[in-house]
Amino acid sequence: MSQAVTYDSLEEMGLLYDHVDDYNERADVAFYVEEVVRGGGRVLELACGTGRILLPIARAGLQIVGVDRSAQMLERCRAKVSAEVPAVRERIALRASDMCDLHLDEAFDSVIIPFRPLQHLMTIDEQLACFDGVRRHLSAGGRLIFDVFNPDLGRIASPSNKEWEDTPETTLPDGRRFRRGGRLAAVHRLDQINDVELIYYVTRAGEPTERRVHAFRMRWFLRQELEHLLARAGFVIDALYGDFARTPLADTSPEIVVVARTR
């Protein structure tokens, strides 16, 4: 059976998300922790999800507010926060909000948007609304840090019905198993948008495998486009990296990692 889902329509999406090896092995956690510790002060994370980066930042001694519009992801994040020691719990606040409509009445020294949430904003108006909200919530000289993938134009040029696999069969805490694949369902070149499907195959002993499809759109950016967007939104770029080891950005870099500050 196939079932189309979103983060908020499937109670277990946060659970599945937390067991994807590719996410847990990303090198971005240490990078973001180092950057915000260097900046000091208070941190705002947009699209904080289940707390993959939020929790290490709080453990490093910084006050952090996590924002997400997904009730399911925030619920799982709250459960993780509740399992932390009191000193860490006290440094964390969670808010339900769309990152294009921020009204927190607080100022932060760093705003971070890790692991590509910006690529879920399809239009220039949405992107500028997000950056405007960030700027309004940053202290003077505060920094915005985020990453998007550096598009491999050959790889994403054409849609394909062929599924790839990125997560081998993995056991969940309740004994069920899942594996995950995906496919590029459509490419909208003029709009720089791809239709992506992540496909979870969930199995319980003695029962048929359930096929769950998380379908979403992914906007991709080129470097100069990001530079124009940020300048238009009132930011100055301090650094552009090609990965989380701070390697200079190049044609073959897997990521575009941006460190910007308010003017």
C-alpha angles and dihedrals in degrees: 000000000000121000126184111220143177128203090264099042096057118060093203099050092102090050092051091044091055092054098053105113094208090061095047093048097051115125093221098093096071091043095055093043091051093047097050093042088053090051094045125196127069126343133211119198118196117209091010093175114185094344102266091148101016094066097051089050091053090046088054089062104261130127110241137182116203121204127193134155093212112095090196095054092046091050091055091045091053090052090054092046090052090058093057125096114270095256091058095042090054091058094057132080124173126205133186107227144130110249089226091060108044119170107157100138089221135108125225136193093215134024116193131190104186129188101019108294087145086069090066090066104091104187136053089238091057093046093050091045089055094048091045090053090049092051092050090053097047124095117235107293091009120154135238115206124184144142138219129176118268101238117243094209094196093053096047098037098100136034119239136192090209112108122224122205121226102162121048120212107305131186119235122213092259093054098259118127132218141180127193135216135162146197140206101241099182142354123214100192099180091053094038090233131135126198105224131188123198109197122203120195107200120189132188119189111270094009133097117266113262117220113209120186121203104195121188143148123252122201116206127207136206120218098250091048090057091048091054093046093051094046090050089051093052102261134130117211114234098178143003116198132186095214142359092274086069094248111166113266113263138168092267097043113127094217142032105218114187130199111185136163138203117265 
